[in-house]
Amino acid sequence: MFCIMLKEITSEELLNKLSKVQLIDIREPYEHEEGHIEDSINIPMGDFLEKLDELSRTKQIIIYCNTGRRSKPVVYMTYKLHNITLYNLEGGYKNFLKVIAK
């Protein structure tokens, strides 16, 4: 569906590089307030393409939502429209919580 342009990272891979990436939570503010990955920036999906100037120019950028369903199209469209490579957190925030609970 998203071809080669969709790059993903697992929660396990993310845990090994948390200090070296920019994490962006594209969920709504109320969802972010209920819980988020530490040090992530909240840019809701509807505002994302208007706030590309907030993206790091030096770090790998990882986008997440609750399950990955909303973040995949954001990763794809950002690459397609602006040629910016982002990574989708596979399984989203819910999967990340499962992995850190182990």
N, C-alpha and C positions, 0 to 999 in steps of 0.2 A: 504493500500500500504506500509506504513512504520511501521506497527505493533506497539507494545507497546513501542519500543525504541524511538519513536518520541515524545518529550515533547515540548509543546508550552506554550507561555505566551502571554497574550493579551496586547495591548498598555496601557490599563487602569491599569493593574497589574504592568507593567513596570514603569509607572509614579510614583507609590507608593514606588518604591525601586531603583530608578536610582542611588543613591549614594552607593548602596550595591552590585552592579553587575558589571561585565565586559562586555561591549558592543563591538561586533565585526561586522563591516560592511564588507561583503564579495563581495561587488560590485567593479567594476573597479575604479581605482584612479580618472578618470575624473567624474564618477558618484558621488563619495564621495565629490569631490571638489564642485560639483553643489549643494550639500546640504546633511547633515547627522545629526544624533542625537548627541547632544553635548557629548563630552568626549569619543566618540566611536573610536576604533582603526580600521584602514583600512588594512585588509589582503585579497586581492583578492582571489576569489574562487580557481583559479588555483594554488595558492601558499599555501593554507591553511594547507594541510596535512604536508607540509614541515616546517611549522612554529608553530607547536604545543607547542614548548618551550615558546612561548609568551603568552600562556594561563595562567590565574590566577589559583593558587592552593588553594586559600582561598575564592574566590567569585563565585557566580553563574554566568555562562557564557551564554550570550544571543547573538545569531547570527541573523543577518538580511541582507536582500537584498532589492530590490525595492518592490516586491509583496509577497515574501515567496517561490517563485518557485525554486530559486537557493539555498536558505538556507536550505530547507528541506533535500535534498540529503547530504549536508555537515554534518548536525546534525546526520543523519542516519549512514553515512560512518565513521564518527569519533567515534561513539559508537561501530559500528561493528568491525572496525579495531584496535581500541586503548582502547576500554572500557571507554571512557571519555563521561560523560553525559553533553550535551549541550541543550539549549532551543532555539527553533525557535520563532522569533517574528511573531505572527499570522498576516497575511496581509502585513507584511513588512513595509518599510519606508513610502509608500504611505498611508497606513492605519494609521500609527502613526501620520502623518501630519493632517489627517482628525480628529483624536481624539483630538489633541492639539488645533485645530482650533475651537472646540466647546465652 
